Amino acid sequence: MYKRIRDLREDADLTQKQMAKILNCSQQVYSNYELGQRDIPTAILIRLAEFHNVTTDYILGLTDKKRF
């Protein structure tokens, strides 16, 4: 899951700081999400999926299919 959110961010050509601003959190908190040092709250998971236009199942690693 953590590699997927990093890959999605990089594919969008965004820095961690930019992504953190979009999610209304600090860069350090977002970095911790990518490193797997902090669990991603459900609300943030949903926002990530909506922003990147993928399913939450894709981010969670339950499927390799990005969209339904």
C-alpha positions in Angstrom: 0.0 0.0 0.0 2.7 2.5 0.9 4.7 2.0 -2.3 1.5 2.5 -4.2 0.7 5.9 -2.7 4.3 7.0 -3.4 4.1 5.7 -7.0 0.8 7.5 -7.5 2.2 10.8 -6.1 5.3 10.5 -8.3 3.2 9.7 -11.4 1.3 12.9 -10.7 4.7 14.8 -10.5 3.9 16.0 -7.0 6.3 16.4 -4.1 5.4 15.1 -0.6 4.9 18.7 0.5 2.4 19.3 -2.3 0.5 16.1 -1.6 0.4 16.9 2.1 -1.1 20.3 1.3 -3.8 18.7 -0.8 -4.6 16.3 2.1 -4.3 19.1 4.7 -1.6 17.5 6.7 2.1 18.1 7.3 4.8 16.8 5.0 6.2 14.7 7.8 2.8 13.0 8.4 2.5 12.3 4.7 6.0 11.0 4.6 5.2 8.7 7.4 2.2 7.3 5.4 4.5 6.6 2.5 7.1 4.9 4.7 4.5 2.8 6.5 5.3 4.4 9.8 1.8 5.6 10.3 -1.5 4.0 9.4 -3.5 6.0 6.8 -6.8 7.1 8.2 -9.9 6.0 6.2 -10.8 9.6 5.3 -7.3 10.2 3.9 -7.4 6.9 2.1 -10.6 8.0 0.4 -9.2 11.4 -0.5 -6.1 9.8 -2.0 -8.2 7.4 -4.1 -10.5 10.3 -5.3 -7.5 12.6 -6.1 -5.6 9.9 -8.1 -8.9 8.5 -9.6 -8.2 5.0 -8.4 -10.1 2.6 -6.1 -9.3 2.3 -2.4 -8.8 -1.4 -3.1 -6.0 -0.6 -5.5 -4.3 1.6 -2.9 -4.7 -1.1 -0.3 -3.2 -3.7 -2.6 -6.4 -5.8 -2.8 -6.4 -5.5 -6.6 -4.0 -4.5 -9.4 -6.9 -2.9 -11.2 -6.8 0.9 -10.7 -10.5 1.5 -11.6 -13.7 -0.4 -11.7 
